[in-house]
Amino acid sequence: MQTTVLSFYDAIAAAHEPREYTYLRDAIPFGTYEVTLDFMIWSKKLAGINCYCTITESKLKVILPVYRNDAEEYLAGELDMRRVTFAIKLQVIVEPRGERGVILKVAEIV
């Protein structure tokens, strides 16, 4: 299976800069909005993908995680995030996860 998700070191080698993006729940808006998917990296601690996105309206750079489900898929709604190409526009729904996190619940290609 072909995937577009990078390892951390492959992302750095490809000149991506993960430190420019925030994962802080207080900084990331909840709800529906449009983003550009800049790149994705496999999560280090949980079975998931960290999607590095730029919010279209505010230009805020955020990290939106998608977690593996019981069927071992990485879905945001119906969209398999492992196969999404970079630099694509997405309409997303972002929700809180637990007390400190967020989750990319739904993503659709615009």
Secondary structure, DSSP 8 states (H G I E B T S, - for coil): -----B-HHHHHHTT--GGGSB--TTTS--EEEEEEEEEEEE-SSSSEEEEEEEETTT--EEEEEEE--TTS--EETTEEGGG--TTEEEEEEEEEETTTEEEEEEEEE-
